[in-house]
């Protein structure tokens, strides 16, 4: 499994191409081998390919504009192919209704054809969870994430499971890695810490999630990329947060 950095963590440092290029270099200098491209400025596919190659990085996944995926999946897949990325991600489903199940049904009906088409183009649709996908579809019934796993074919949809949001929803990250085994090519490592200020996101191994067990489960589940993400750094330098996560993971034998 390769360690990657989710560039959403560094979104304030990718607002123009010059800063984006510097950020990729800094991420590589920390030691990361992969990046998930998300929340950056606009870029040409050839530009990203050159930047990745010059820094010894791969693009393991993206978060991609939802509407563009629906309207033109072919061009999205073609651009990803230029910089060697197979996993095309959606950061979240639209939430236009008060009822989460209505939001899910709308998502399912809109993106099942997209998932099928991406498979035909040798790419794969990836879905990143938050906490609301753990809403139950009825008393004692499956949660939305389970419904999604059953409604979409395994070879057409995988998940970028976010450990923090699983725990925030009251779930067990280890169990969910096991539940989604075989369709977890990418997993977000994001810790949860409790401080005097309350629950916070934290660098990996600086909080209370059992990451030894998570990582072992990921290895069994066929995970290819462990992607470090920290949405909020609470005034700390996000590069320093990513570096601390990397050092902690490297100490566990990962790289």
N, C-alpha and C positions, 0 to 999 in steps of 0.2 A: 504494500500500500504506500502510495506517495503522499506527502504532505503538501497541501495547497493553501493559499490565502484567498479568502473571499474579498474582492476589491470593494464591496459595499462598505467594509470597515474603513476604507481609505477614500471614501467618496469625495471628501473635501480636497483631495490631492489628485483628482483625475478630471478636473473640470475643463482642462484644455490639453491639447496634444503634448505640449512641452512638459507640463506637470505629470501627465500620464506616463510619459517615457521615463522621467526621473523616478516615479513611483515604482514602476516595474523593475528598474535597476536596484532600488532599495529593497524590494521584496526578495529579489534573487540574492542580494548580499546577506540578508538574514539567513538564507539557506533553503528557502522554499523552492520546490521544483515545479510547482503548478500554480495557476491562478484561476479563479472563477471570475469572469468579466461581468460586472454588474454595476449599474449606477455611474457609468463613466460618460464623458463627452462623446459625441459622435466621432466615428473613425472609419477609415477605409479598411477593408479586410486585408489587403496587401500590406498596409502600414502595420497592423497588429502582427501579422505573420513575421515581418522583419524585426519588430521589437521583441517578440517572444524568442526568435532564433538568436538574436544578439545577446540575450540575457540567459540563455539556456533554460527557458521556461516552456511549459506547455499550457494551453488553455484546456482545463479539464471539463469546464461547463460554463454556461452563461445563465443570466436571467435576461429574458428577451421580451420585447414589447408584445403584450398579449394580442392586441388588435392586428398587428402586422403578421403575427403567426397565423391568424385566422384568414386574413386576406391574401397572403402570399407566402405560404410555407416553402414553396420551391426556392425562391430567392433567399430566404433566411437560411435554408439548408445549404445552398450553394456558397453563401458567404462564410458560413461556419466551416465548410470543407476547405476553404482557402487557408485558414489558419489551424486546420487539423483538429477541429472540435466536433465530436459526435453528439454530445449531450446538450440538448437545447432546453433550457429551463424556464419555468414560469414561477415568479416569486410568490404569487398568491392569486387566488381566484377573485374575480370582482365580487363585491359585497353590496349589491344594490337593493337587496330586500332585507327586511327585518328578520326573516326566518332563514337560518343558515342552510336548511335543507333546500329551500327554493334556490338559493345561490348555487348550491352544488348541482342541482338538476340542470340549471342553465349552463353551468360550466361543462358538465358532462356532455350535453347535447351539442355544444359548440365545439368542443375539443376532441371528441372521439374521431371525427374525420381528419383532424389535424394530426393526431397521433398515428393514424393509419398511413397517412401520406408521408410523414417523416420516416416511418419504417421503410416504405418503398424507396426512399431516397438515401437509405443507409445512415439514418440519423435516429435519434430517440428523444421523445418528449419526456421531460423530467418535471416533477412537481415538488415544490418546497413548501413544507407545512409551517403553520403557526399553531396557536393553541385552539383556534375555533374549529379546526377539522376534527376535534375530539368531541364535538357536540353529538349527542346520541340521537339517532333517527327515530327513537320512540322509547318508551319505558323498557329498560333492560335490553334494548336492541343494539345493533352494531353502531359504532361511531362512523362519522362521515369518511374518515381515512380508510376504514375497512370497506365501506361501500365503494369507494373509489378503486380500491385494489381489486374488487370483484367485478366492477363494471368495465374496467379497461383490461385488455389482454396484457399479460406480463411482458410480452415482447414488443409492446407498443407504448407502455408507460412505466417509468421507474420513478423513484422518489429520492429527493435530496432531503433525507430525514434530519431535522434540526433537533439536537439533543436538548437544548434549553427549552424550546417550546413544548416538547413532549413532557418534560418535567413540570413546566408551568401549568400544563393542562391536567396534571395529576397522574400522568402516565409514567411507565417505567421505560427509560430509554433502551435498556438492554433487551427487555422483552419485545419492544417494537422493532428493534433491529432483527431479532429472531423471527418475528411475525412477517416481516417484509423481505426475508432472505431471498436472494436471487434477483431482486430488483432494487438493490441499493448500491449501485456503482459509486455513488457519491454520498457522503455523510457530512453534515455540518457539526463540528465540534465547537461547542459554546458552553461555558460553564455557568453555573448559578451559585452565587454566594449570598450569604445573609450578613448584613452589616447593621450598624446602628441606624443607618438611613433606610433600612429595609432590604428587600430582595434586589439583587443587582446582577447584571451580566458580568462575567469575569473571564480573565485568561484561563486557558485550559489547565487543570490541576490546581487552580487557585480558589476553587469553590467546592461544592459538595456533591457534584455528580460523580458516580463511580466510573471513571474513565478507563481504569484497567479492565473492568468487565465489559464496557462498551467496545473498546478496541478489540478485545478478544472475540466478541460477538461479531464485529464487523469482518474480521478475518474469516470467520466461518461462513458469513453471509455472502462472501464474494465481493466485498467492497474494494474498489480500485483506488479511490482518492478520499483521504481524510482532510476536509477543508475547514480551516480555522476561520471563524467569524466572530466578531464582537460588534454588534450594532451600536452600542453606546459605551464610551470609554470614560465618561464622568470626569472630564477635564484632563485625563492622562493622554499622553501622546499615543495615537493609535498604532504607530510603528513600534513603539516600545511594548505595547500590549501584544502585538503579533509576535514580537521577538521573544517575549517571556513565554508565550504559548509554545513557540517553536522549541525553545531551550528545554522546556519541561517535557515535551514529546520526544525530543532527541535523547533525553536522559532515559527514556523508556525503550530506546533502540530503534525509533522511527526516524525517517528522514525523507 
